[in-house]
Amino acid sequence: MRGYEVKEKRTTKIDIAQKLNLSIATVDRVFNNRGSVSPRTRELVLEAARELNYIPNKNAKYLSKKVRCNIGISYLLPEWFGSQVERGIQQAYEEFRDFGMQLIISKDALDEKEQIRKIREMLPEIDALAVAPWEPGTEFSDFINSLIDSGIPVVTFNNDMPLSRRLMYVGSDYVVAGRCAGQLMDAFLEHRGEAGIVIRSEHLTNMGQRVAGFRNYLSENSGIRAQGPFKVHGNMESVAEQVKEILVRYPQMRGIFVASDNLVRVADALKALGEEEKVSLVGYDLNEEHAELLREGRVRSVICQEPYRQGYEPVKVLFDYLMEGRLPVQNEIITKMEIVMRENLEGYYKEMKGDV
């Protein structure tokens, strides 16, 4: 698996036999339901298999088909979010590598054109592609369609290409994510006042969908007036000045919805301005810094979107398609919206760290 570090040591039947001081033949009879094995021995073997994380090697069925299964994966995500996606990719790799699957990963493209170029470089080596597109657009849709026409199935994740003929999308419904943020803000502000919307770029489609969902929820269900979106970016001093200008212009603003990935900068700006206890912050996703902001009460809530699943499901879908010819039963897997606040943080924090 290139482009990603994996642990190669796998538990075998020999390991289980040595742990229990049994013959390999006895262990094999347990897993293949052959011959006579006492219930107590069977129980011990299965318990040891669970402890040692043993995964049966059934690769002969697939290797006999002589079908190549090389899956390319292309994305550029914030490092902290990408690491959570990569745990899902790692899990899929560990499940399917014995069946002949290989992964080729590219995660350093800096724009759409470079991402397309790097995928083209993969093409001689891959049979399928999982991609989080830089930004949905005509050029990328046309590129995905050209891959499909050449016989390479494509699954998108995190960012969809709905106008393309991709096999499936795995990720958030960003309009619903915005509506969830609107409902949270409505509750935090008790249905009154003003709430600002902060973005980092006006060119990102998923940001626009979040903003639309947020606005729509408030206009349909609340007396809160949504202001913005305001483009806030730059260093700490610049962000603080921009946030100050927003608060001066809208003195009734009691909440800020951060639709982009600069929640920490906005929270620090509010602290520097002495406004952190007056303004409720709502944002997205969980990392170390966001967890600390939740613990301190400086952020009221973040909305998570199952990054682990966004890594795991595309690989599984493409493996099933290549090796079994199995089409997905639906053309999208919409990940759950998980509302994380200070009171329920620790369970989600452990999951984020991979401790559960």
LUMMAR-867986 format. One record per residue (C-alpha): residue number from 0; chain; x, y, z. Coordinates in steps of 0.5 Angstrom, whole numbers, plus 500, padded with zeros to 3 digits. Layout:
REM residues N
    i  ch   px   py   pz
  NUM   A    X    Y    Z
...
//
This chain:
REM residues 356
    i  ch   px   py   pz
    0   A  500  500  500
    1   A  504  506  498
    2   A  503  513  500
    3   A  501  511  507
    4   A  504  507  513
    5   A  501  500  515
    6   A  502  495  520
    7   A  504  489  516
    8   A  504  484  522
    9   A  498  479  522
   10   A  496  474  527
   11   A  496  467  524
   12   A  493  460  526
   13   A  500  458  528
   14   A  500  464  533
   15   A  493  462  536
   16   A  496  455  536
   17   A  502  457  540
   18   A  498  461  545
   19   A  494  455  547
   20   A  499  450  546
   21   A  495  446  541
   22   A  496  443  534
   23   A  495  447  528
   24   A  490  442  526
   25   A  486  443  532
   26   A  486  450  531
   27   A  484  449  523
   28   A  478  444  525
   29   A  475  450  529
   30   A  475  455  524
   31   A  473  450  518
   32   A  468  446  522
   33   A  471  440  521
   34   A  472  434  525
   35   A  471  433  533
   36   A  473  439  537
   37   A  471  439  544
   38   A  466  445  546
   39   A  471  448  551
   40   A  477  448  546
   41   A  473  451  541
   42   A  471  457  546
   43   A  478  458  548
   44   A  480  458  540
   45   A  475  463  539
   46   A  477  467  545
   47   A  484  467  543
   48   A  482  469  536
   49   A  479  475  538
   50   A  484  477  543
   51   A  489  477  538
   52   A  485  480  532
   53   A  485  474  528
   54   A  482  475  521
   55   A  481  469  517
   56   A  485  468  510
   57   A  480  467  505
   58   A  484  470  499
   59   A  485  464  495
   60   A  478  465  492
   61   A  480  472  490
   62   A  487  470  488
   63   A  484  464  483
   64   A  480  469  479
   65   A  487  473  477
   66   A  483  480  478
   67   A  488  486  479
   68   A  485  490  485
   69   A  489  496  485
   70   A  485  502  488
   71   A  487  509  487
   72   A  485  514  493
   73   A  486  522  492
   74   A  484  527  497
   75   A  487  534  500
   76   A  484  535  507
   77   A  486  538  513
   78   A  491  534  517
   79   A  487  533  523
   80   A  481  531  519
   81   A  485  527  514
   82   A  488  523  520
   83   A  481  520  522
   84   A  479  519  514
   85   A  486  515  514
   86   A  484  510  520
   87   A  478  508  516
   88   A  482  507  510
   89   A  487  503  514
   90   A  482  499  517
   91   A  479  497  510
   92   A  486  495  507
   93   A  487  491  513
   94   A  481  487  512
   95   A  482  486  504
   96   A  489  486  503
   97   A  490  478  503
   98   A  485  478  498
   99   A  490  482  493
  100   A  488  489  494
  101   A  493  494  494
  102   A  492  502  495
  103   A  496  507  492
  104   A  495  514  495
  105   A  496  521  493
  106   A  494  527  498
  107   A  498  533  497
  108   A  495  536  491
  109   A  494  544  492
  110   A  489  545  486
  111   A  484  542  482
  112   A  489  542  476
  113   A  494  538  480
  114   A  490  533  483
  115   A  487  531  476
  116   A  495  531  474
  117   A  497  526  480
  118   A  491  522  478
  119   A  493  521  471
  120   A  500  519  473
  121   A  496  513  477
  122   A  492  511  472
  123   A  497  505  469
  124   A  497  502  476
  125   A  490  503  478
  126   A  483  499  477
  127   A  479  504  481
  128   A  479  511  484
  129   A  476  514  491
  130   A  477  521  490
  131   A  475  527  495
  132   A  475  532  489
  133   A  478  539  490
  134   A  472  543  488
  135   A  466  540  484
  136   A  466  543  477
  137   A  465  542  470
  138   A  472  540  469
  139   A  473  535  474
  140   A  466  532  472
  141   A  468  531  465
  142   A  475  528  468
  143   A  471  523  472
  144   A  466  521  466
  145   A  472  520  462
  146   A  475  515  467
  147   A  469  511  467
  148   A  468  511  460
  149   A  475  508  460
  150   A  473  502  465
  151   A  475  505  472
  152   A  470  506  477
  153   A  470  512  481
  154   A  467  513  488
  155   A  467  520  491
  156   A  468  522  498
  157   A  467  528  503
  158   A  466  532  497
  159   A  461  530  491
  160   A  461  531  484
  161   A  453  530  483
  162   A  453  532  475
  163   A  458  526  474
  164   A  457  519  473
  165   A  461  517  479
  166   A  459  510  482
  167   A  457  513  489
  168   A  458  518  494
  169   A  460  518  501
  170   A  460  524  506
  171   A  456  529  509
  172   A  449  532  506
  173   A  452  539  507
  174   A  445  543  507
  175   A  443  538  512
  176   A  449  540  516
  177   A  447  547  515
  178   A  440  546  518
  179   A  443  542  524
  180   A  447  548  526
  181   A  441  553  525
  182   A  437  549  530
  183   A  443  549  535
  184   A  444  556  534
  185   A  436  557  535
  186   A  436  554  541
  187   A  443  557  544
  188   A  440  564  543
  189   A  433  562  545
  190   A  430  564  538
  191   A  432  572  538
  192   A  438  576  536
  193   A  442  576  530
  194   A  447  570  528
  195   A  453  572  524
  196   A  456  567  518
  197   A  463  566  517
  198   A  467  563  512
  199   A  474  563  509
  200   A  472  562  502
  201   A  466  564  498
  202   A  468  559  492
  203   A  467  552  496
  204   A  461  549  494
  205   A  460  545  501
  206   A  461  552  504
  207   A  455  555  500
  208   A  451  549  502
  209   A  452  549  509
  210   A  450  557  509
  211   A  444  556  505
  212   A  442  550  510
  213   A  443  555  516
  214   A  439  561  513
  215   A  433  557  511
  216   A  433  553  518
  217   A  433  560  521
  218   A  428  564  516
  219   A  423  558  517
  220   A  423  557  524
  221   A  426  562  528
  222   A  426  570  530
  223   A  434  570  529
  224   A  436  574  524
  225   A  442  571  520
  226   A  448  576  518
  227   A  453  575  512
  228   A  456  571  510
  229   A  463  574  512
  230   A  469  572  509
  231   A  474  572  515
  232   A  481  569  514
  233   A  489  571  515
  234   A  493  571  521
  235   A  491  572  528
  236   A  491  579  528
  237   A  487  580  522
  238   A  482  575  524
  239   A  481  579  530
  240   A  480  586  527
  241   A  475  583  522
  242   A  471  579  527
  243   A  471  586  531
  244   A  468  590  525
  245   A  463  585  525
  246   A  461  586  532
  247   A  461  593  532
  248   A  457  593  525
  249   A  452  588  528
  250   A  451  590  536
  251   A  445  585  537
  252   A  450  579  534
  253   A  450  574  540
  254   A  452  568  536
  255   A  457  566  530
  256   A  456  560  525
  257   A  463  558  523
  258   A  462  554  516
  259   A  469  553  514
  260   A  475  550  518
  261   A  477  557  522
  262   A  473  555  528
  263   A  480  556  532
  264   A  482  563  529
  265   A  475  566  531
  266   A  474  563  538
  267   A  481  566  539
  268   A  479  573  536
  269   A  473  573  541
  270   A  477  571  547
  271   A  482  577  545
  272   A  476  582  544
  273   A  473  580  551
  274   A  467  577  547
  275   A  467  570  548
  276   A  462  569  554
  277   A  457  574  550
  278   A  457  570  543
  279   A  456  563  542
  280   A  460  559  537
  281   A  458  553  533
  282   A  462  550  528
  283   A  464  543  525
  284   A  468  537  526
  285   A  473  535  532
  286   A  480  535  533
  287   A  485  537  539
  288   A  484  544  539
  289   A  476  544  538
  290   A  476  539  544
  291   A  479  544  548
  292   A  475  549  546
  293   A  469  545  548
  294   A  471  544  555
  295   A  473  551  556
  296   A  466  553  554
  297   A  468  557  548
  298   A  465  553  543
  299   A  458  551  544
  300   A  458  545  539
  301   A  461  542  533
  302   A  458  538  528
  303   A  461  531  526
  304   A  461  528  520
  305   A  464  521  521
  306   A  471  522  518
  307   A  473  514  519
  308   A  467  512  515
  309   A  469  517  509
  310   A  475  513  509
  311   A  473  506  510
  312   A  466  505  505
  313   A  469  508  499
  314   A  475  502  499
  315   A  470  497  501
  316   A  465  499  495
  317   A  470  499  490
  318   A  473  492  493
  319   A  466  489  492
  320   A  465  492  485
  321   A  472  490  482
  322   A  472  483  486
  323   A  465  481  486
  324   A  462  485  480
  325   A  457  488  486
  326   A  454  494  485
  327   A  452  499  491
  328   A  445  498  492
  329   A  444  506  493
  330   A  448  511  490
  331   A  450  515  496
  332   A  452  514  503
  333   A  450  520  507
  334   A  454  520  514
  335   A  451  522  520
  336   A  451  528  523
  337   A  453  528  530
  338   A  452  533  535
  339   A  458  534  540
  340   A  458  539  546
  341   A  462  539  552
  342   A  457  534  556
  343   A  458  529  551
  344   A  465  530  549
  345   A  469  525  552
  346   A  466  519  548
  347   A  467  522  541
  348   A  474  525  543
  349   A  476  517  545
  350   A  473  515  538
  351   A  477  521  535
  352   A  483  519  538
  353   A  482  511  536
  354   A  482  509  543
  355   A  475  505  542
//
